[in-house]
Amino acid sequence: MTLLRAFLIVSSLLIFSVSIYVIATVGINFPVVYLNDMLKLDWRSQFNTDLLIALCLFAIWMIWREGFTAKGFLLGFLFMLLGFMFGCPYLFFATYKANGDPKVLLLGVHAEK
């Protein structure tokens, strides 16, 4: 669990750093850039489609993990909006909530008590 937590910390710092730099240099208008890239139907649109599917799967898992509650849907929405800027910290804190138990980490409210 220590290696996972270290990875999540480094990943969070990296994505926040890159995001801050991009916002400062390019601006925060990411939806327009994303949609324009998707409409080009080139390799960037292929990558974005792949990423979107991965984000949807992770958000569905997050909502399921939280038991399809309002909290779960809110967390899933935040993840779809912010991606792993939200997902990495969520997983980091979930490792502590699970007390390092991988089964509880993966299953959330569905883990046998």
Buried (B, 14 or more C-beta within 10 A) or exposed (E): EEEBBEEBEEBBEEBEEEBEEEEEEEEEEEEEBBEEBBEEEEEBBEEBEEEEEEBEEBBEBBBBBBEEEEEBBEBBBBBBEBBBBBBBBBBBEBBEEBEEEEEBBEBBEEBEE
